[in-house]
Amino acid sequence: MCGRRARGLRADPGDQPDARITINRVTLFAMILSLGLLVDDPIVDVENIVRHFVLRKKATRRIVLEAVAEIRPPLITATLAVIVSFFADVFHHRNDGAYMRRWRSTCP
């Protein structure tokens, strides 16, 4: 092993092909926004289910279905409002540069 590196090990992390991949702020923000949109609806559902359990002092399948049906229309409306607010970015191709190009490819 004199003067040679062990096979499969890299002494310098800069010579790994994956070391050039970076996540810039725009992409990071879009990923966080997407994750927030993904987990927001189930959190609201669970909170409403728990509220119904506490109010009725019991937990049944019927109560779960009623609680979810109660909150479903506002959740769908809120999700559609977010989609509509970002939908205009899909058609905006006018000399927008790398900043908005990354945003459109990452944001939902």
C-alpha positions as CSV (number, residue, x, y, z in Angstrom):
1,M,0.0,0.0,0.0
2,C,3.0,2.3,-0.2
3,G,1.9,5.5,-2.0
4,R,-1.4,3.9,-3.1
5,R,-4.9,4.5,-1.7
6,A,-7.0,1.6,-0.7
7,R,-9.5,0.7,-3.4
8,G,-12.9,2.2,-2.8
9,L,-11.7,4.8,-0.3
10,R,-11.2,8.4,-1.3
11,A,-8.9,10.6,0.6
12,D,-10.3,13.8,-0.7
13,P,-14.1,14.2,-0.7
14,G,-13.8,16.7,-3.5
15,D,-12.9,14.0,-6.0
16,Q,-16.2,12.2,-5.4
17,P,-18.7,12.7,-8.2
18,D,-21.5,13.5,-5.8
19,A,-19.5,16.3,-4.1
20,R,-20.5,18.7,-6.9
21,I,-24.2,18.5,-6.2
22,T,-25.5,21.4,-4.1
23,I,-28.9,22.5,-2.9
24,N,-29.3,26.2,-3.3
25,R,-31.7,28.4,-1.3
26,V,-34.4,28.5,-3.9
27,T,-34.5,24.7,-4.2
28,L,-34.3,24.2,-0.5
29,F,-37.2,26.7,0.1
30,A,-39.3,24.9,-2.6
31,M,-38.6,21.5,-1.1
32,I,-39.6,22.8,2.4
33,L,-42.8,24.3,1.0
34,S,-43.7,21.1,-0.8
35,L,-43.1,19.1,2.3
36,G,-45.2,21.5,4.3
37,L,-48.1,21.2,1.9
38,L,-47.8,17.4,1.9
39,V,-48.0,17.1,5.7
40,D,-50.4,20.0,6.5
41,D,-53.7,18.2,5.5
42,P,-53.1,15.1,7.6
43,I,-52.2,17.2,10.7
44,V,-55.4,19.2,10.4
45,D,-57.4,15.9,10.0
46,V,-55.9,14.4,13.1
47,E,-56.4,17.5,15.2
48,N,-60.1,17.6,14.2
49,I,-60.5,13.8,14.9
50,V,-59.0,14.3,18.4
51,R,-61.3,17.3,19.0
52,H,-64.3,15.2,18.1
53,F,-63.1,12.3,20.4
54,V,-62.7,14.7,23.3
55,L,-66.1,16.4,22.7
56,R,-67.9,13.1,22.5
57,K,-65.8,11.3,25.1
58,K,-65.5,8.2,22.9
59,A,-63.6,7.0,19.9
60,T,-65.5,5.2,17.1
61,R,-65.0,4.8,13.4
62,R,-68.1,6.8,12.7
63,I,-66.8,9.8,14.6
64,V,-63.5,9.6,12.6
65,L,-65.4,9.6,9.3
66,E,-67.6,12.5,10.5
67,A,-64.6,14.6,11.6
68,V,-62.8,14.0,8.3
69,A,-65.9,14.8,6.3
70,E,-66.3,18.0,8.3
71,I,-62.9,19.4,7.5
72,R,-62.4,18.0,4.0
73,P,-64.0,20.9,1.9
74,P,-61.9,23.6,3.6
75,L,-58.7,21.5,3.1
76,I,-59.4,21.0,-0.5
77,T,-60.2,24.7,-1.0
78,A,-56.9,25.7,0.7
79,T,-54.9,23.2,-1.3
80,L,-56.5,24.5,-4.6
81,A,-55.7,28.1,-3.6
82,V,-52.0,27.2,-3.2
83,I,-52.0,25.4,-6.5
84,V,-53.6,28.3,-8.3
85,S,-51.2,30.8,-6.7
86,F,-48.2,28.9,-8.1
87,F,-49.8,27.9,-11.4
88,A,-48.9,31.1,-13.1
89,D,-45.2,30.2,-12.7
90,V,-45.6,27.3,-15.1
91,F,-46.3,29.6,-18.0
92,H,-43.8,32.3,-17.1
93,H,-40.8,31.5,-19.4
94,R,-39.8,35.1,-20.4
95,N,-36.1,35.5,-19.8
96,D,-36.4,34.6,-16.1
97,G,-32.9,33.2,-15.5
98,A,-31.7,30.4,-13.4
99,Y,-33.5,31.6,-10.2
100,M,-37.1,31.1,-11.5
101,R,-36.2,28.1,-13.6
102,R,-35.1,26.1,-10.5
103,W,-38.2,27.4,-8.7
104,R,-40.6,26.1,-11.4
105,S,-38.9,22.7,-11.5
106,T,-39.0,22.1,-7.8
107,C,-42.2,23.8,-6.5
108,P,-45.4,21.8,-6.7
